[in-house]
Amino acid sequence: MNHSRMRASMTKPHERIEVVFRPAGQSAYVLPGTLLTEAAATVGLAINYPCGGRGTCGKCRVRIIEGNAPAGDGDIRALSRDEIADGWRLACQTPVFGPMVVQWSSAATSAAQILTKTVARQGRDADRQPLIEVRPVELPPPTRGDDRPDLMRLEAGLGVSLRAGPAVLRVLGRQLADWGYRGTALLRGDELIDFVPEASPNALVAAADLGTTTLAAALIDARSEQDLAVAARLNPQRRFGDDVLSRIQACIERPDSLAEMSAAVIEAINDMIDELCRKVGTPPDAICELTIAGNTTMQQLALGISPAGLGRVPFAPVMARGVEAAAAELGISIHPRGRIYVFPVIGGFVGGDTVAGLLACGLTGDSGPSLLVDIGTNGEIVVWDGRRLTAASTAAGPAFEGARILHGMHGADGAIEKVVFDGELQCNTIGSAAARGICGSGLIDLAAELLRLGLLTPQGRLLSAEQAPAGTPPSVRGRLIEYEGKSAFLLVKGEQSQHGRPIVVTQRDFRELQLAAGAIRAGISILLSQAGLKAEHLQRVVVAGGFGNYIRRHNAQRIGLLPPQLAAEQIRYEGNTSLAGARMAALCRAARQSAEELARQTDHVDLSTSPQFASVFAESMLFPERESN
């Protein structure tokens, strides 16, 4: 369509146009030609378009209630004629050239089910020095016979030598005098962070997990080590692409996108900090320390470091050891003298979240071989053979997060998260809401059930109703349909869904699942082989990450995502190990030292250079022939 002609007829150059988003009622005022996704972002609406704005995923559909928005090529490819006639458009493909009222669909923006659960680790050991100390003190006031400097007076009262910066020293003398030389010192090692009048002030630390798709944070009392609050949200960088490779490519092709992505995640961290503090009724400046764990790309983006090196062979990151910095330097709103610690990375795409996971699950404490696998968009795998650690990253892709699946979605209300067959096909949705899509755990369940019924072959081919084995229940056979000319399985009829359209899983969707599961399985196979191990040698498999916590063991094994040779009790879900490890490092300096040692002791394996990878990956894409006992 001729956007320039439309712009001339609708508005004057540089005149801002109002776009009203319903049901929130928020108004954005934008320049002509601004895409609806960009307009929505200016008023804080979360945007779900995993394709990075290329118009290929169809997830950002909106309905134009008022205003003129001719359908473009992307709309025509992704939407039906009836939907287009009814005003539906792709927000990432729709520029604004005149006033609009837009109905933002629940599929385009929603609250996600994000894992914040962590498995509790050791409490405070007697010989474990806390990172932040709270030291109440009462000092003798100065006299003619005792004219020691204020800092030395405080040192004597605490029994330690102290470092203090100008910001603390500027106010220390007045604070001591005003408060009768009584108060509480907040210490980070030998550094005086603050001196406060309260006998028991809030002394808080925070931990954050930066995932490709989701973010999570926890607020912790530094003295009791008790969690006070948790917060989570979708990663706002998704608008640059649903995987790290898309974001790296954006930095290479458009250098200013680095600053945009960095600012987006820092703003999200600050939003989570505000939410945490509101929940417990304390100001953000009570937080003295923040630790951050994420994959290599996410950590570099948060620090404002270009990940371009990860976009070309040999995929070398900039950072290796952990980074400590003033929180204010990054624009993170905690205590004025608060600091951040960003986890060390192992190598390539194996980042701080994996190091944090190793710290949290204690893999090296196992007497025999063990495996840590973080299942997500960027799958990380670590093998412990009893003597050494090897790690690799595999690009599983975003299928587990619901992206690149025709009716896929992330884990939010209305997502089909469980599929079982007990004579009839049963679907369970998050929030018990009417179905509006399927998330990764539901997709794994469905594939496993269809394999058991003989309706999905080990090669990943979905049979038609005519090809279904004898004895297939009629209610299931009737779900084997053609959808837009392709083989598909009907999960929910249109009249039963939230949006009035059928929810199906297509042949292509099963191929995407094969690619994702095959990548994880191939990575596990190669690392085990290099360690001289077989899957049956493993004593323990730790499944980490937000997505991994929601999958059913037997179904993950049926599709080959997890080793089918293992007994179910050998597979343990440890929750969000990245957040758990970040939490440990926020409380104890020894935990940070352990993280640095784990990162340097772990051998990084670049799977792309393995001569076995192509053949192992091709074999791993096949679903297992039969279910293991």
Order of alpha helices (4+ residues) and beta strands (2+ residues): alpha-beta-beta-alpha-beta-alpha-alpha-beta-beta-beta-alpha-alpha-beta-beta-beta-beta-beta-alpha-alpha-beta-alpha-beta-alpha-beta-alpha-beta-beta-beta-beta-beta-beta-alpha-alpha-beta-beta-beta-alpha-beta-alpha-beta-alpha-alpha-beta-alpha
